[in-house]
Amino acid sequence: MGKGPVRRAGGVAPRNRGECDLAEVRLQEGESLENALRRFKRKVQQEDIVKEVKRHSFYLKPGEKMRVKQALARKRNRKKSRRDSE
């Protein structure tokens, strides 16, 4: 008799055995659908679900991943130096 996934204090299930933790919003008493949808969108954004899906949508070889990371660092440094010079 399993009790199901164990929940931690933050309400996030442990990520093992292929379990996925989906954002869930329950419609409250007398709440409009628009408000519930707004809460759902905010929750998805806070949990970075879209970012995670995009990251797993294609495979990057380790070398390619390193090059992308270095390119982002160069971009950040250029932006920072531009901001400092102004």
N, CA, C and O atoms as a CHARMM CRD file, in Angstrom:
* protein
*
  344
    1    1 MET  N      0.82000  -1.18800   0.00000 PROA 1      0.00000
    2    1 MET  CA     0.00000   0.00000   0.00000 PROA 1      0.00000
    3    1 MET  C      0.86300   1.25000   0.00000 PROA 1      0.00000
    4    1 MET  O      1.23000   1.73700   1.07000 PROA 1      0.00000
    5    2 GLY  N      1.19800   1.78400  -1.16800 PROA 2      0.00000
    6    2 GLY  CA     2.01500   2.98400  -1.24900 PROA 2      0.00000
    7    2 GLY  C      1.19300   4.22500  -0.95700 PROA 2      0.00000
    8    2 GLY  O     -0.00900   4.26800  -1.21700 PROA 2      0.00000
    9    3 LYS  N      1.83700   5.20000  -0.43200 PROA 3      0.00000
   10    3 LYS  CA     1.15600   6.44500  -0.08300 PROA 3      0.00000
   11    3 LYS  C      1.28300   7.48900  -1.18000 PROA 3      0.00000
   12    3 LYS  O      0.75100   8.59100  -1.04200 PROA 3      0.00000
   13    4 GLY  N      1.97200   7.16800  -2.26100 PROA 4      0.00000
   14    4 GLY  CA     2.16300   8.13700  -3.32800 PROA 4      0.00000
   15    4 GLY  C      3.42900   8.93300  -3.11200 PROA 4      0.00000
   16    4 GLY  O      4.20800   8.62200  -2.21100 PROA 4      0.00000
   17    5 PRO  N      3.65400   9.97000  -3.93200 PROA 5      0.00000
   18    5 PRO  CA     4.88100  10.75200  -3.80700 PROA 5      0.00000
   19    5 PRO  C      4.91700  11.53200  -2.50600 PROA 5      0.00000
   20    5 PRO  O      3.90400  12.06100  -2.05100 PROA 5      0.00000
   21    6 VAL  N      6.08800  11.59200  -1.92300 PROA 6      0.00000
   22    6 VAL  CA     6.29100  12.33900  -0.68800 PROA 6      0.00000
   23    6 VAL  C      6.46200  13.80300  -1.04100 PROA 6      0.00000
   24    6 VAL  O      7.24400  14.14600  -1.92800 PROA 6      0.00000
   25    7 ARG  N      5.73900  14.66000  -0.35500 PROA 7      0.00000
   26    7 ARG  CA     5.81600  16.09400  -0.62500 PROA 7      0.00000
   27    7 ARG  C      6.73500  16.76000   0.37300 PROA 7      0.00000
   28    7 ARG  O      6.70800  16.44600   1.56300 PROA 7      0.00000
   29    8 ARG  N      7.55500  17.68700  -0.11500 PROA 8      0.00000
   30    8 ARG  CA     8.41400  18.47300   0.75800 PROA 8      0.00000
   31    8 ARG  C      7.68400  19.74200   1.17300 PROA 8      0.00000
   32    8 ARG  O      6.55800  19.98700   0.74200 PROA 8      0.00000
   33    9 ALA  N      8.32900  20.54300   2.00800 PROA 9      0.00000
   34    9 ALA  CA     7.69000  21.73800   2.55500 PROA 9      0.00000
   35    9 ALA  C      7.23000  22.69000   1.46500 PROA 9      0.00000
   36    9 ALA  O      6.18200  23.31900   1.61000 PROA 9      0.00000
   37   10 GLY  N      7.98900  22.81700   0.36800 PROA 10     0.00000
   38   10 GLY  CA     7.63100  23.73200  -0.69800 PROA 10     0.00000
   39   10 GLY  C      6.54100  23.20200  -1.60900 PROA 10     0.00000
   40   10 GLY  O      6.11000  23.90500  -2.52400 PROA 10     0.00000
   41   11 GLY  N      6.08900  21.98300  -1.38200 PROA 11     0.00000
   42   11 GLY  CA     5.04300  21.41800  -2.22000 PROA 11     0.00000
   43   11 GLY  C      5.57800  20.84500  -3.51300 PROA 11     0.00000
   44   11 GLY  O      4.81900  20.66200  -4.46400 PROA 11     0.00000
   45   12 VAL  N      6.86800  20.55700  -3.57100 PROA 12     0.00000
   46   12 VAL  CA     7.48400  20.04100  -4.77800 PROA 12     0.00000
   47   12 VAL  C      7.81600  18.57100  -4.56800 PROA 12     0.00000
   48   12 VAL  O      8.46200  18.21200  -3.58300 PROA 12     0.00000
   49   13 ALA  N      7.37900  17.72400  -5.48400 PROA 13     0.00000
   50   13 ALA  CA     7.65100  16.29300  -5.36500 PROA 13     0.00000
   51   13 ALA  C      9.09900  16.01900  -5.73900 PROA 13     0.00000
   52   13 ALA  O      9.66200  16.73500  -6.56700 PROA 13     0.00000
   53   14 PRO  N      9.71400  15.00200  -5.15000 PROA 14     0.00000
   54   14 PRO  CA    11.08600  14.64900  -5.53200 PROA 14     0.00000
   55   14 PRO  C     11.13200  14.17900  -6.97800 PROA 14     0.00000
   56   14 PRO  O     10.21900  13.50100  -7.44900 PROA 14     0.00000
   57   15 ARG  N     12.19000  14.54100  -7.67000 PROA 15     0.00000
   58   15 ARG  CA    12.29300  14.21200  -9.09500 PROA 15     0.00000
   59   15 ARG  C     13.06400  12.91000  -9.27000 PROA 15     0.00000
   60   15 ARG  O     14.28100  12.91400  -9.45200 PROA 15     0.00000
   61   16 ASN  N     12.34400  11.80600  -9.21200 PROA 16     0.00000
   62   16 ASN  CA    12.95100  10.50900  -9.46000 PROA 16     0.00000
   63   16 ASN  C     11.91300   9.59500 -10.09000 PROA 16     0.00000
   64   16 ASN  O     10.71900   9.89400 -10.07600 PROA 16     0.00000
   65   17 ARG  N     12.36200   8.50900 -10.62700 PROA 17     0.00000
   66   17 ARG  CA    11.50400   7.51700 -11.25400 PROA 17     0.00000
   67   17 ARG  C     10.61500   8.10700 -12.34200 PROA 17     0.00000
   68   17 ARG  O      9.50200   7.62100 -12.54800 PROA 17     0.00000
   69   18 GLY  N     11.06800   9.13000 -13.03600 PROA 18     0.00000
   70   18 GLY  CA    10.31100   9.68300 -14.14900 PROA 18     0.00000
   71   18 GLY  C      9.09000  10.48300 -13.74300 PROA 18     0.00000
   72   18 GLY  O      8.27600  10.83000 -14.60000 PROA 18     0.00000
   73   19 GLU  N      8.93800  10.78300 -12.47100 PROA 19     0.00000
   74   19 GLU  CA     7.80500  11.57900 -12.02800 PROA 19     0.00000
   75   19 GLU  C      8.00900  13.02200 -12.45900 PROA 19     0.00000
   76   19 GLU  O      9.12900  13.53300 -12.44000 PROA 19     0.00000
   77   20 CYS  N      6.92700  13.67100 -12.84600 PROA 20     0.00000
   78   20 CYS  CA     7.04000  15.08200 -13.18900 PROA 20     0.00000
   79   20 CYS  C      6.14200  15.88300 -12.26400 PROA 20     0.00000
   80   20 CYS  O      5.06000  15.43500 -11.88600 PROA 20     0.00000
   81   21 ASP  N      6.59200  17.04500 -11.91200 PROA 21     0.00000
   82   21 ASP  CA     5.86700  17.91500 -11.00600 PROA 21     0.00000
   83   21 ASP  C      5.23300  19.01300 -11.84800 PROA 21     0.00000
   84   21 ASP  O      5.91300  19.93700 -12.29400 PROA 21     0.00000
   85   22 LEU  N      3.93800  18.90600 -12.06100 PROA 22     0.00000
   86   22 LEU  CA     3.24000  19.86800 -12.88700 PROA 22     0.00000
   87   22 LEU  C      2.62100  20.95400 -12.02500 PROA 22     0.00000
   88   22 LEU  O      2.23900  20.71700 -10.87900 PROA 22     0.00000
   89   23 ALA  N      2.52900  22.13500 -12.58900 PROA 23     0.00000
   90   23 ALA  CA     1.87400  23.22700 -11.88100 PROA 23     0.00000
   91   23 ALA  C      0.38200  22.92600 -11.82600 PROA 23     0.00000
   92   23 ALA  O     -0.21700  22.50300 -12.81400 PROA 23     0.00000
   93   24 GLU  N     -0.19600  23.14700 -10.67700 PROA 24     0.00000
   94   24 GLU  CA    -1.61600  22.85200 -10.50600 PROA 24     0.00000
   95   24 GLU  C     -2.27300  23.98600  -9.76200 PROA 24     0.00000
   96   24 GLU  O     -1.75700  24.45900  -8.74900 PROA 24     0.00000
   97   25 VAL  N     -3.41500  24.42500 -10.26400 PROA 25     0.00000
   98   25 VAL  CA    -4.18200  25.48600  -9.62300 PROA 25     0.00000
   99   25 VAL  C     -5.62200  25.00400  -9.53000 PROA 25     0.00000
  100   25 VAL  O     -6.22700  24.62400 -10.53300 PROA 25     0.00000
  101   26 ARG  N     -6.15000  25.02300  -8.34800 PROA 26     0.00000
  102   26 ARG  CA    -7.54000  24.61000  -8.15300 PROA 26     0.00000
  103   26 ARG  C     -8.42300  25.85400  -8.13900 PROA 26     0.00000
  104   26 ARG  O     -8.07600  26.87900  -7.55200 PROA 26     0.00000
  105   27 LEU  N     -9.56300  25.73700  -8.79700 PROA 27     0.00000
  106   27 LEU  CA   -10.51300  26.83800  -8.85600 PROA 27     0.00000
  107   27 LEU  C    -11.12900  27.03600  -7.47300 PROA 27     0.00000
  108   27 LEU  O    -11.72500  26.11500  -6.91300 PROA 27     0.00000
  109   28 GLN  N    -10.98100  28.23700  -6.93200 PROA 28     0.00000
  110   28 GLN  CA   -11.49600  28.51600  -5.59600 PROA 28     0.00000
  111   28 GLN  C    -12.97600  28.88000  -5.67500 PROA 28     0.00000
  112   28 GLN  O    -13.49100  29.20400  -6.74600 PROA 28     0.00000
  113   29 GLU  N    -13.64000  28.82400  -4.54800 PROA 29     0.00000
  114   29 GLU  CA   -15.08400  29.11900  -4.47700 PROA 29     0.00000
  115   29 GLU  C    -15.35300  30.53100  -4.98200 PROA 29     0.00000
  116   29 GLU  O    -14.81200  31.49700  -4.44200 PROA 29     0.00000
  117   30 GLY  N    -16.17100  30.65600  -5.99700 PROA 30     0.00000
  118   30 GLY  CA   -16.56800  31.95800  -6.51700 PROA 30     0.00000
  119   30 GLY  C    -15.49900  32.67000  -7.32400 PROA 30     0.00000
  120   30 GLY  O    -15.66000  33.84700  -7.64500 PROA 30     0.00000
  121   31 GLU  N    -14.40400  31.98700  -7.66400 PROA 31     0.00000
  122   31 GLU  CA   -13.31800  32.62200  -8.41700 PROA 31     0.00000
  123   31 GLU  C    -13.59100  32.51700  -9.91000 PROA 31     0.00000
  124   31 GLU  O    -14.06500  31.48800 -10.39200 PROA 31     0.00000
  125   32 SER  N    -13.29500  33.57200 -10.62800 PROA 32     0.00000
  126   32 SER  CA   -13.51000  33.53000 -12.07100 PROA 32     0.00000
  127   32 SER  C    -12.39000  32.73100 -12.73800 PROA 32     0.00000
  128   32 SER  O    -11.29400  32.58700 -12.19600 PROA 32     0.00000
  129   33 LEU  N    -12.69000  32.22800 -13.90300 PROA 33     0.00000
  130   33 LEU  CA   -11.72600  31.43200 -14.64700 PROA 33     0.00000
  131   33 LEU  C    -10.50900  32.28100 -15.04300 PROA 33     0.00000
  132   33 LEU  O     -9.38500  31.78100 -15.09100 PROA 33     0.00000
  133   34 GLU  N    -10.74400  33.55100 -15.32100 PROA 34     0.00000
  134   34 GLU  CA    -9.65000  34.44700 -15.70000 PROA 34     0.00000
  135   34 GLU  C     -8.64200  34.59700 -14.56100 PROA 34     0.00000
  136   34 GLU  O     -7.43200  34.58900 -14.78800 PROA 34     0.00000
  137   35 ASN  N     -9.15100  34.73300 -13.33100 PROA 35     0.00000
  138   35 ASN  CA    -8.24700  34.86300 -12.17900 PROA 35     0.00000
  139   35 ASN  C     -7.46100  33.58400 -11.95100 PROA 35     0.00000
  140   35 ASN  O     -6.26900  33.62900 -11.64600 PROA 35     0.00000
  141   36 ALA  N     -8.12400  32.44100 -12.09900 PROA 36     0.00000
  142   36 ALA  CA    -7.43400  31.16200 -11.92100 PROA 36     0.00000
  143   36 ALA  C     -6.36600  30.99500 -12.99900 PROA 36     0.00000
  144   36 ALA  O     -5.27000  30.51200 -12.71400 PROA 36     0.00000
  145   37 LEU  N     -6.67400  31.38800 -14.22700 PROA 37     0.00000
  146   37 LEU  CA    -5.70200  31.29400 -15.31600 PROA 37     0.00000
  147   37 LEU  C     -4.51500  32.21100 -15.05100 PROA 37     0.00000
  148   37 LEU  O     -3.37200  31.84700 -15.33000 PROA 37     0.00000
  149   38 ARG  N     -4.77900  33.39200 -14.51700 PROA 38     0.00000
  150   38 ARG  CA    -3.70700  34.32400 -14.17900 PROA 38     0.00000
  151   38 ARG  C     -2.79900  33.72300 -13.09500 PROA 38     0.00000
  152   38 ARG  O     -1.57500  33.82800 -13.17100 PROA 38     0.00000
  153   39 ARG  N     -3.42000  33.08900 -12.07900 PROA 39     0.00000
  154   39 ARG  CA    -2.62400  32.44000 -11.03600 PROA 39     0.00000
  155   39 ARG  C     -1.79900  31.29700 -11.59800 PROA 39     0.00000
  156   39 ARG  O     -0.65000  31.10100 -11.20200 PROA 39     0.00000
  157   40 PHE  N     -2.38900  30.53100 -12.53100 PROA 40     0.00000
  158   40 PHE  CA    -1.67700  29.41400 -13.15000 PROA 40     0.00000
  159   40 PHE  C     -0.47000  29.90600 -13.94100 PROA 40     0.00000
  160   40 PHE  O      0.61900  29.34400 -13.82500 PROA 40     0.00000
  161   41 LYS  N     -0.65400  30.93900 -14.73400 PROA 41     0.00000
  162   41 LYS  CA     0.45200  31.48500 -15.53300 PROA 41     0.00000
  163   41 LYS  C      1.57900  31.98000 -14.63100 PROA 41     0.00000
  164   41 LYS  O      2.75400  31.76900 -14.93000 PROA 41     0.00000
  165   42 ARG  N      1.22100  32.64000 -13.52100 PROA 42     0.00000
  166   42 ARG  CA     2.22400  33.13200 -12.58300 PROA 42     0.00000
  167   42 ARG  C      2.99000  31.96600 -11.96200 PROA 42     0.00000
  168   42 ARG  O      4.20700  32.04200 -11.79400 PROA 42     0.00000
  169   43 LYS  N      2.28300  30.89200 -11.62100 PROA 43     0.00000
  170   43 LYS  CA     2.91900  29.73500 -11.00600 PROA 43     0.00000
  171   43 LYS  C      3.87400  29.05600 -11.99100 PROA 43     0.00000
  172   43 LYS  O      4.97600  28.65700 -11.61500 PROA 43     0.00000
  173   44 VAL  N      3.44900  28.92600 -13.24800 PROA 44     0.00000
  174   44 VAL  CA     4.31300  28.33000 -14.27700 PROA 44     0.00000
  175   44 VAL  C      5.56400  29.16400 -14.45400 PROA 44     0.00000
  176   44 VAL  O      6.65800  28.61800 -14.59300 PROA 44     0.00000
  177   45 GLN  N      5.41700  30.47700 -14.45000 PROA 45     0.00000
  178   45 GLN  CA     6.56800  31.36700 -14.61500 PROA 45     0.00000
  179   45 GLN  C      7.51000  31.26600 -13.42200 PROA 45     0.00000
  180   45 GLN  O      8.72800  31.25300 -13.60300 PROA 45     0.00000
  181   46 GLN  N      6.97700  31.19300 -12.21000 PROA 46     0.00000
  182   46 GLN  CA     7.80400  31.12000 -11.01600 PROA 46     0.00000
  183   46 GLN  C      8.58200  29.81100 -10.95100 PROA 46     0.00000
  184   46 GLN  O      9.71500  29.78300 -10.47100 PROA 46     0.00000
  185   47 GLU  N      7.97800  28.73300 -11.43000 PROA 47     0.00000
  186   47 GLU  CA     8.62600  27.42600 -11.36500 PROA 47     0.00000
  187   47 GLU  C      9.53000  27.15900 -12.56700 PROA 47     0.00000
  188   47 GLU  O     10.10200  26.07400 -12.67300 PROA 47     0.00000
  189   48 ASP  N      9.66600  28.11700 -13.46300 PROA 48     0.00000
  190   48 ASP  CA    10.52600  28.00300 -14.65000 PROA 48     0.00000
  191   48 ASP  C     10.22900  26.75000 -15.46700 PROA 48     0.00000
  192   48 ASP  O     11.15200  26.10000 -15.95900 PROA 48     0.00000
  193   49 ILE  N      8.97300  26.41000 -15.61300 PROA 49     0.00000
  194   49 ILE  CA     8.59000  25.21300 -16.35400 PROA 49     0.00000
  195   49 ILE  C      8.88200  25.38300 -17.83900 PROA 49     0.00000
  196   49 ILE  O      9.37600  24.45500 -18.48000 PROA 49     0.00000
  197   50 VAL  N      8.58700  26.54400 -18.38800 PROA 50     0.00000
  198   50 VAL  CA     8.81400  26.78800 -19.81500 PROA 50     0.00000
  199   50 VAL  C     10.30300  26.72100 -20.13400 PROA 50     0.00000
  200   50 VAL  O     10.70100  26.14300 -21.14500 PROA 50     0.00000
  201   51 LYS  N     11.12700  27.31500 -19.26400 PROA 51     0.00000
  202   51 LYS  CA    12.58200  27.29600 -19.46900 PROA 51     0.00000
  203   51 LYS  C     13.10500  25.86100 -19.45200 PROA 51     0.00000
  204   51 LYS  O     13.96000  25.48900 -20.25600 PROA 51     0.00000
  205   52 GLU  N     12.58200  25.06700 -18.53100 PROA 52     0.00000
  206   52 GLU  CA    12.99900  23.66200 -18.41400 PROA 52     0.00000
  207   52 GLU  C     12.60900  22.86900 -19.65300 PROA 52     0.00000
  208   52 GLU  O     13.39200  22.05400 -20.13900 PROA 52     0.00000
  209   53 VAL  N     11.41500  23.09900 -20.16400 PROA 53     0.00000
  210   53 VAL  CA    10.95700  22.39400 -21.37000 PROA 53     0.00000
  211   53 VAL  C     11.82100  22.76800 -22.56300 PROA 53     0.00000
  212   53 VAL  O     12.20400  21.90200 -23.35000 PROA 53     0.00000
  213   54 LYS  N     12.12900  24.04400 -22.70200 PROA 54     0.00000
  214   54 LYS  CA    12.97300  24.47900 -23.81100 PROA 54     0.00000
  215   54 LYS  C     14.37000  23.87600 -23.71400 PROA 54     0.00000
  216   54 LYS  O     14.97800  23.52200 -24.72400 PROA 54     0.00000
  217   55 ARG  N     14.87500  23.76300 -22.47100 PROA 55     0.00000
  218   55 ARG  CA    16.21300  23.20900 -22.27200 PROA 55     0.00000
  219   55 ARG  C     16.25900  21.73900 -22.65800 PROA 55     0.00000
  220   55 ARG  O     17.28200  21.27000 -23.15500 PROA 55     0.00000
  221   56 HSD  N     15.18700  21.00900 -22.44400 PROA 56     0.00000
  222   56 HSD  CA    15.16100  19.58200 -22.74500 PROA 56     0.00000
  223   56 HSD  C     14.59400  19.27200 -24.13600 PROA 56     0.00000
  224   56 HSD  O     14.47000  18.10300 -24.50100 PROA 56     0.00000
  225   57 SER  N     14.25300  20.29100 -24.90400 PROA 57     0.00000
  226   57 SER  CA    13.62800  20.02900 -26.19900 PROA 57     0.00000
  227   57 SER  C     14.62900  19.53900 -27.24700 PROA 57     0.00000
  228   57 SER  O     14.22000  18.96300 -28.25500 PROA 57     0.00000
  229   58 PHE  N     15.91600  19.75200 -27.03700 PROA 58     0.00000
  230   58 PHE  CA    16.92700  19.24600 -27.95700 PROA 58     0.00000
  231   58 PHE  C     18.20600  18.98100 -27.19000 PROA 58     0.00000
  232   58 PHE  O     18.42200  19.54100 -26.11600 PROA 58     0.00000
  233   59 TYR  N     19.05800  18.12100 -27.74600 PROA 59     0.00000
  234   59 TYR  CA    20.28800  17.73200 -27.06600 PROA 59     0.00000
  235   59 TYR  C     21.44500  18.58400 -27.55700 PROA 59     0.00000
  236   59 TYR  O     21.60900  18.78500 -28.76000 PROA 59     0.00000
  237   60 LEU  N     22.24300  19.08200 -26.62900 PROA 60     0.00000
  238   60 LEU  CA    23.47300  19.79300 -26.95600 PROA 60     0.00000
  239   60 LEU  C     24.64300  18.93300 -26.50700 PROA 60     0.00000
  240   60 LEU  O     24.66900  18.44500 -25.37700 PROA 60     0.00000
  241   61 LYS  N     25.60100  18.75400 -27.39000 PROA 61     0.00000
  242   61 LYS  CA    26.81500  18.04800 -27.00600 PROA 61     0.00000
  243   61 LYS  C     27.53900  18.88900 -25.96000 PROA 61     0.00000
  244   61 LYS  O     27.36800  20.10800 -25.92400 PROA 61     0.00000
  245   62 PRO  N     28.34200  18.25700 -25.11400 PROA 62     0.00000
  246   62 PRO  CA    29.03400  19.02200 -24.06700 PROA 62     0.00000
  247   62 PRO  C     29.85800  20.18700 -24.61400 PROA 62     0.00000
  248   62 PRO  O     29.88600  21.25700 -24.00700 PROA 62     0.00000
  249   63 GLY  N     30.52800  19.99400 -25.75300 PROA 63     0.00000
  250   63 GLY  CA    31.31800  21.07400 -26.33800 PROA 63     0.00000
  251   63 GLY  C     30.44600  22.22100 -26.80600 PROA 63     0.00000
  252   63 GLY  O     30.79100  23.38900 -26.62500 PROA 63     0.00000
  253   64 GLU  N     29.30600  21.88400 -27.41400 PROA 64     0.00000
  254   64 GLU  CA    28.38000  22.91800 -27.87600 PROA 64     0.00000
  255   64 GLU  C     27.80100  23.68200 -26.69000 PROA 64     0.00000
  256   64 GLU  O     27.64200  24.90100 -26.74000 PROA 64     0.00000
  257   65 LYS  N     27.48700  22.94400 -25.61600 PROA 65     0.00000
  258   65 LYS  CA    26.94000  23.56900 -24.41400 PROA 65     0.00000
  259   65 LYS  C     27.94900  24.57100 -23.84500 PROA 65     0.00000
  260   65 LYS  O     27.58000  25.66500 -23.41800 PROA 65     0.00000
  261   66 MET  N     29.23900  24.17500 -23.84800 PROA 66     0.00000
  262   66 MET  CA    30.28900  25.04300 -23.34200 PROA 66     0.00000
  263   66 MET  C     30.40100  26.30300 -24.19900 PROA 66     0.00000
  264   66 MET  O     30.54000  27.40300 -23.66600 PROA 66     0.00000
  265   67 ARG  N     30.34000  26.14800 -25.53100 PROA 67     0.00000
  266   67 ARG  CA    30.43400  27.30800 -26.42400 PROA 67     0.00000
  267   67 ARG  C     29.26300  28.26400 -26.21300 PROA 67     0.00000
  268   67 ARG  O     29.45200  29.48100 -26.21100 PROA 67     0.00000
  269   68 VAL  N     28.05900  27.72700 -26.03600 PROA 68     0.00000
  270   68 VAL  CA    26.88200  28.57100 -25.79400 PROA 68     0.00000
  271   68 VAL  C     27.05800  29.32500 -24.48500 PROA 68     0.00000
  272   68 VAL  O     26.76200  30.51700 -24.40700 PROA 68     0.00000
  273   69 LYS  N     27.54200  28.63000 -23.45200 PROA 69     0.00000
  274   69 LYS  CA    27.75100  29.25500 -22.15200 PROA 69     0.00000
  275   69 LYS  C     28.78200  30.38100 -22.24400 PROA 69     0.00000
  276   69 LYS  O     28.59300  31.44800 -21.66000 PROA 69     0.00000
  277   70 GLN  N     29.87700  30.14200 -22.98200 PROA 70     0.00000
  278   70 GLN  CA    30.90300  31.16900 -23.14300 PROA 70     0.00000
  279   70 GLN  C     30.37700  32.35700 -23.94000 PROA 70     0.00000
  280   70 GLN  O     30.71400  33.50200 -23.64000 PROA 70     0.00000
  281   71 ALA  N     29.54700  32.09100 -24.96300 PROA 71     0.00000
  282   71 ALA  CA    28.97600  33.17400 -25.75600 PROA 71     0.00000
  283   71 ALA  C     28.06100  34.03900 -24.88900 PROA 71     0.00000
  284   71 ALA  O     28.06900  35.26400 -25.00900 PROA 71     0.00000
  285   72 LEU  N     27.28400  33.41400 -24.02700 PROA 72     0.00000
  286   72 LEU  CA    26.42400  34.18600 -23.13100 PROA 72     0.00000
  287   72 LEU  C     27.24800  35.01100 -22.15500 PROA 72     0.00000
  288   72 LEU  O     26.87700  36.13900 -21.83000 PROA 72     0.00000
  289   73 ALA  N     28.36400  34.46200 -21.68500 PROA 73     0.00000
  290   73 ALA  CA    29.23600  35.20400 -20.77200 PROA 73     0.00000
  291   73 ALA  C     29.83500  36.41300 -21.48600 PROA 73     0.00000
  292   73 ALA  O     29.90300  37.50100 -20.91500 PROA 73     0.00000
  293   74 ARG  N     30.27500  36.22400 -22.74400 PROA 74     0.00000
  294   74 ARG  CA    30.81500  37.36200 -23.51100 PROA 74     0.00000
  295   74 ARG  C     29.75800  38.44200 -23.69300 PROA 74     0.00000
  296   74 ARG  O     30.04300  39.63200 -23.56100 PROA 74     0.00000
  297   75 LYS  N     28.53700  38.01700 -23.99700 PROA 75     0.00000
  298   75 LYS  CA    27.44000  38.96900 -24.20000 PROA 75     0.00000
  299   75 LYS  C     27.16400  39.75400 -22.91700 PROA 75     0.00000
  300   75 LYS  O     26.97500  40.97000 -22.95100 PROA 75     0.00000
  301   76 ARG  N     27.14500  39.03500 -21.77300 PROA 76     0.00000
  302   76 ARG  CA    26.92300  39.68800 -20.47700 PROA 76     0.00000
  303   76 ARG  C     28.02500  40.69900 -20.18200 PROA 76     0.00000
  304   76 ARG  O     27.74700  41.80300 -19.71400 PROA 76     0.00000
  305   77 ASN  N     29.28700  40.32200 -20.45600 PROA 77     0.00000
  306   77 ASN  CA    30.41900  41.21100 -20.18100 PROA 77     0.00000
  307   77 ASN  C     30.38000  42.45400 -21.06700 PROA 77     0.00000
  308   77 ASN  O     30.67000  43.55700 -20.60400 PROA 77     0.00000
  309   78 ARG  N     30.01800  42.27800 -22.35200 PROA 78     0.00000
  310   78 ARG  CA    29.89100  43.43400 -23.24400 PROA 78     0.00000
  311   78 ARG  C     28.81700  44.38600 -22.73800 PROA 78     0.00000
  312   78 ARG  O     29.00200  45.60300 -22.72800 PROA 78     0.00000
  313   79 LYS  N     27.69600  43.81600 -22.32100 PROA 79     0.00000
  314   79 LYS  CA    26.58900  44.62700 -21.82300 PROA 79     0.00000
  315   79 LYS  C     26.99900  45.37200 -20.55100 PROA 79     0.00000
  316   79 LYS  O     26.67100  46.54600 -20.37600 PROA 79     0.00000
  317   80 LYS  N     27.72000  44.67600 -19.66700 PROA 80     0.00000
  318   80 LYS  CA    28.16800  45.29600 -18.42600 PROA 80     0.00000
  319   80 LYS  C     29.17400  46.41700 -18.69500 PROA 80     0.00000
  320   80 LYS  O     29.10100  47.47300 -18.06600 PROA 80     0.00000
  321   81 SER  N     30.10900  46.19900 -19.62200 PROA 81     0.00000
  322   81 SER  CA    31.10600  47.22400 -19.91200 PROA 81     0.00000
  323   81 SER  C     30.44000  48.42800 -20.59700 PROA 81     0.00000
  324   81 SER  O     30.84500  49.56800 -20.37200 PROA 81     0.00000
  325   82 ARG  N     29.42600  48.17800 -21.42500 PROA 82     0.00000
  326   82 ARG  CA    28.68400  49.27100 -22.04800 PROA 82     0.00000
  327   82 ARG  C     27.96700  50.10300 -21.00100 PROA 82     0.00000
  328   82 ARG  O     27.93900  51.33100 -21.08000 PROA 82     0.00000
  329   83 ARG  N     27.38300  49.41900 -20.01100 PROA 83     0.00000
  330   83 ARG  CA    26.66700  50.12300 -18.93500 PROA 83     0.00000
  331   83 ARG  C     27.63300  50.92700 -18.07800 PROA 83     0.00000
  332   83 ARG  O     27.31000  52.03400 -17.64900 PROA 83     0.00000
  333   84 ASP  N     28.83700  50.36600 -17.82200 PROA 84     0.00000
  334   84 ASP  CA    29.81700  51.05700 -16.98200 PROA 84     0.00000
  335   84 ASP  C     30.39000  52.28900 -17.68200 PROA 84     0.00000
  336   84 ASP  O     30.71800  53.27700 -17.02400 PROA 84     0.00000
  337   85 SER  N     30.51200  52.23700 -19.01100 PROA 85     0.00000
  338   85 SER  CA    31.10900  53.36600 -19.73800 PROA 85     0.00000
  339   85 SER  C     30.14000  54.54400 -19.84300 PROA 85     0.00000
  340   85 SER  O     30.56900  55.68200 -20.03500 PROA 85     0.00000
  341   86 GLU  N     28.87000  54.28600 -19.72100 PROA 86     0.00000
  342   86 GLU  CA    27.88800  55.38300 -19.86400 PROA 86     0.00000
  343   86 GLU  C     27.74200  56.18900 -18.61200 PROA 86     0.00000
  344   86 GLU  O     26.96000  57.13900 -18.57600 PROA 86     0.00000
